[in-house]
Amino acid sequence: MQLTETKPNPLFVQFLPQTQKEAEQLEKMTRQLKTKHRQLTHLFDQASSALNTIQSLTALVPQTSVEIRAALEALFQSDQCPVTEEIQAIPSHQPQTSSNPLIEVAHQLLPLLKQGTAIANSGVARLMTEALGGSDAEGHWLWKDAYEALEIAQIRFIQEQGKKLLNQANSAVILGEIDRLHRLCPTQTRRSETSIQLQQFSTPLPLAYLVQVAAQITPDDLVLEPSAGTGLLAAFTQIGGAQLLLNEICPKRRDILSEVFPKTPLFGYNAEQIDNYLDLKFHPTVVVMNPPFSASPGIVKRNQFATLKHLRSALARLTEGGRLVAITANWFSPLSPEWRDSFMEIQRSATVVFSCPIVGQAYAKQGTTIETRLTVMDKISADKPAEFANCFDKALSLSDLLNRPV
């Protein structure tokens, strides 16, 4: 897009007092930016980079005139920058600040999501380099960190605008809006050794919404998430008014959760034994979970029983009559001969009310197209433990799943 094009900016509308004097000040800034169009095209050889620059300039508005002058001169790398007139500081809402650089980056990405602007990897890399004091090539940060900053930005969006979004009557429209938001973020194509070893594949935002729908959460519920990650599942639980219990074994992600979900009980246990460790005063009525598919803490080799251990421990702590909704690998199925006996044992205390594979495309933005499975259980013993009436083998899209009764 051209620098001179006018694009509505909700930050201006929300935060800048609508006075004639301030409008004139913004016009001065616009004229100054127009004069730098030629230098801008030399600095950025791709349209996405130019767009990121414009977004950076937008973020400068709450700053003082001296800071604006310095930032513009540094941005254009020119000592000829024609910012010669004093610009009075404009009273505005101060941006959120955090001691966690990933959350700081998320705060800068959030306005782009609100504007419906696609986020490029180059823009994320620039913000991460500024926040961490160096580039990924220099070892200051990993792309796993950048992806978590993007996830935090999505969570912040849901926390701020999710109630309005979920108030729409048509769930298909809600899913479409959430999917649109999700697609604004770049694909997670790079993995760290830690994320591979611990199988840290975060829940895609549209799938997190489906989990919330399947869980049928009410404001009266106490919801446990045993492997909370960055909090994508928890975000939808929170805006529904339910109380949260979060557990996350990774210290770095716990630090994120403590700030994104303040005053929420937060623990760092191995979720395979969550029932053993969690204080007996907590009696969750709902469990939502996306456990590692075949990884256990301290075990290098693949552990095919990891999911089952997570599931059993969470069910043990779930209140009688409560509901558990799990995202697992597709192979962990009640219809699989390998796992049928395990599910029959589970049905002696809880009923599998729904289980269906999810097409791999649902995880495409997370950097994989592996098929997953959505399974819903109610903690009521099944009349016939050997029967699984509402379980399927054919993978469905998220929109098709939305129309399946649970």
N, C-alpha and C positions, 0 to 999 in steps of 0.2 A: 504494500500500500504506500501511497505518497505521504510524506510528512505533513503536507498541507491539507490533506483530507480531514474532515471533521468527523469524529467518532464519539457518540455519547459515552460519557464516563460517569458511572454511578457514584464514584468517590467524590467528584466535584459536586454533584447534586446533593449528596448527603452531608458533606462536611463543610463546604465553603459558604459563608454568609452571602446572601444575594444582595450585594450593594453595588452601586454604580462605580465607586472607587475601586473595589476589588475586581470588578469586571475589566476596568481599564488596565489594571495591573496584569491580568492574565493576557490581555491583548498585546501588551508590551512583550511579555514572554514569548508569545506566538510569533511576533515579528522577529524577535531575536533568533528564534529557532529556524525560521524560514531562511535567514541569511546563511545558515550553516548547512543547508541541504547538500551543497556540492561536496563539502568535506565529509558529510555523513555517508554518501554513496561510495567514497573511497575507503572509508573505514570498515564498511560491511559489504561483503560481496554476495551476500544472500539475503533474500527478502525476509527470512525468519530472523536474521541477526538485526536487520533494521527495525523490525517490529519489537524485538526485545529492547532496543535502545529507546524507542518511544515509550515503552512501558516503564523503563527506568526513569525517564524524565517525569512521567506522571507521579512516580513515587516521591519526587523531590519537592512537590508543592508544599507539604506541611513544614518544610525546613525554613530556616531564617534566610534573609537575603544574602548574607555572607556565605552561608553554606551552599546556597544555590549557585552563586558565582563560582566558587571553588569546584563544585561538582561538575558544572558545565564545562569549565576549562579543562578539567582532567579528562572528561568524557571525550571531548573532541580533540584532545592532545594538541592543543594549539594555544600559543600565547597571544593570538590575535582575536580571541573570542570577543565579540562586540557587546559584552554585558557591561555597559558603561553607566547605566542609570541605576540608581539605588532602588531596589524593590522592597517595599515594606513587607515585613512578615505578616502572613495571613493567619488569623486565629483559626484553628482547626482541631479536629479530633486527633490526638497523638496516637501513632501506631503502637500496637502491642510490642513489648520487648520481652526477651527471654535470655537467660544465661546459656541455654542449650542452642547451639548454632543451627541444628536441624529444624528446630521450631522457629527460629528467626527466619530461615529460608522459607519455611512454609508460610509465614506471615506475609512474605513478599510475593509468594505465588498465589495466595488466596484471591487478591483482586483480579488476577487474570481469569480464574475460574468463574468469578462473579460476572465478568464481562463476556464470558463465553469464548475466550481467546485460547486457541490451541497453544500448548506449551512445548517448545522445542528443547531438545537435549542441550543445544548450545547455550540457551538461556539458563537452564538449570545448572550447567557446569560453571557458568560465570558467577552465579549467585553463591554456589558452593565454594568456589575459589575465594571469593571476597569474604565469606563468613569464616572459612577455615584457615585463611592466611596463605593459601597456596593451592596448586592444582592437584588433581588425582595422579598425574604423572610424577609429581614430586612426592607422592605418598602422604599428602595431607588429608585425603578422604578417599572413600571407595564409592563406587556407583550404588552399592547397596544402601549407603547412607543417603545418597541423593534420592533414591526411590522411596525411602522412608519419609523424607521431607515432603515428597509429593503426596504420600498417603496421609500425612498429617494435615496438609492443605485440604484434602478431600474431607477429612474428618471435621476440620474447622468449618467447612462449608455446610456440612450436614448439621452441625451443632447450631449454626447461625440461621440457616434457612430451611432446615429439614422439616420443622413443624408445618410451615406454610406449604411445603412440597407435599407432605403426606396428607394434608387436608383435602387434596383433590379426591373426588369421588371415584375416579376411574383408575384402578391399580395398574392397568396397562400403560396409561399415560404417565403415571409416576415412574414405572420401570423405564419407560422411554427417556424421561428427563434425567434419571440417574445414569442411564447408559450413555447419554450425550455428555454428561459431566465427566464420566469415567474416560471417555474417548478423547477428551481434551489433553490427557496426560500421555507422555511418550511411553512406548513399550519398554518393559524391563528386560533388556536383552543381556545384561551382564550380571554375573553372579560371583559372590565372594566364596571362599572356601568354607567359611562359617555358615553361610546361608544354605550352601549345598549339604553340608554335614548335618545341620539341624533341620533341613527341609523347611526353610522359612519361606513358604509361598503364601503371601498374604491373601486374604479373601478379596476377590474383585468386588467393587462397590455394588454393582447390580445384584450379585449373588448374596451379598450381605443383606440387601433389602428383602430378597426372597426368604432368607432364614428368619428374618423378623416377622414376615407374613406367616410362615409355617409355625413359628413358635407361639403365635397368638398372644403376645405379651400385653399385659394390662398394667396400669399404674400401681396395682396392688402386689405385683410380683417382685420377688428378689431373684435377680438373674446372675448366675455364675458363668463366667467365661474362663475355663481352665488354662487355655493357651491364647492369651489375649493379643499377642503381637503388638502392633501399633494402635489397635483399638477400632479397626474398621467395623467389626461386628458390634462392638459396644456402642458405637455412635448412634445406631438406630434404636438400640435399647434405651439409651439415655433420653432421647427426645420423646420417647413414648411415656416417660414419667416413671418408669420402673427404677428400683434401686439396683445398684450394680455391685458385684464382687468380682474383682479382676485378679488373675494370677498369670504371671509371666516369668519364666526361668531366666531369660536373657536380661542381665543388669542394664544394658544400654536401652533396651526397649522399656524396661520398668521405669527408667528415668523419664522417658517420653510420656508414658501413661500417667505418671504422678503429676505431670504438669497439664496434660490435656484433659485429664479427668480428676481434678483436685477434689479432695475430701471423699474420694471413693476408696473403700478398703482395697488394699493392693498387697499381693503376696508374691513370693519368688520360689515356690515349691516346684518339685518335679511333678507335673500334672498326672503322671502315671499313678501317683499315690496321693492325689488331692484329698481323698476322703480320710486318709490316715493323718494328714498334717493339718487340715483346716480346722479351726476352732469349732468346737461342738455347738457354740451358740448360733452358728450360721446354718440356716435351713433353706437353701434355694428352692424356689418353686419352678424355675425354668433353668435349663442349661443350654447354652449355644456354644458350639465348639468346632474348630477346624484343626484337629491335632496333626502332628507329624504322621505321615503315612507308614513309615517303616524305619524311623530313627529314634533312638533312645539316648538320653544324656550319659556320657561316659562309655558308650559302646560304639566302636568304630564301624563294625560290620552292620549290614542291614538286619533289622529286627522286625520280622514279619508280624510279630504279635504286639507291636507298639500301639497300633490303633485300638486293638481289643483292650489293652491295659488301661488306656485313657478312658475308653467308653465305660468299662466296668466300674472304675473308681468314681467317675462322675455320676453314674447311675446310683451307686451306693449312697452318695451324699444327697441326691435329689429327694425332695419331699414326696411322700406317697401321693399319687395322683398327679404329680408334676409332669412336665414335658421336657424332653431332650431333643434337640435338633443338631445333627452332626453332618459336616462335610468330610467325606473320606475318599480314598481311592475307589475307583469303580469296582475293583476286584473284591473289596470288602463288602460282600453282598449276601443277604439271607438265602439267595437262590444258588450261590456257589457251593458245590459239593465240599470244598475245602473248609468253608466257614459255616455250613448249615448246622452242625452240632453246637457250635458256639452260640449261634443265634437262638437255637432251641433252648439252650440253658438260660440265655438272657430272658426269654419269654416266660420263664417261670416266675419272674418278678416284674417284668415290663413287657408291654406289647409293642411290636413293630407295626405302627399304623400306616407307614408309607415308606417306600424306598425306591429310588429311581435314578438311573445314570443321567449325567449332565454332559452335553456335547463339549468336546475339547475347546471349541471356540470361546467358551465362557471365560477361559483363563488365558486367552491370547495376549492380552495386555500385560499379564504377569510373566510373559516370556515362555509359555509352554502351552501345548494343546492337548495335554493328557486329559482323558475323560475322568471325571470325578463322579461322586454319588451323593445325593441328598437323602438322609435317612431320618425319620421322625419316630420317636418312641414315647409312649405314655407309661408312667410307672404304675401300671395296673397289671397284674398277672394275666396272661393270656389263657382263655378257656381251652385252646388247643395249641400247645406250644410248637407242634410240628407243622402248623399251617401258617403260610405267609400270603394272605389274600391280596393285599394292596402293594405288591412288590413287582418290579418290572425289570426287564433286561434291555429294552430299547432306550437309547439315549435321547433325551429331549432338549430343546433349547430352553433358555430361561423364560421366554414368553409363553411357550407351551406348558412349562411347569407351573406357571402362574395360574393357569386355568384348571389344574388338577386339584380336586378337593382333598384336603388333608384332615 
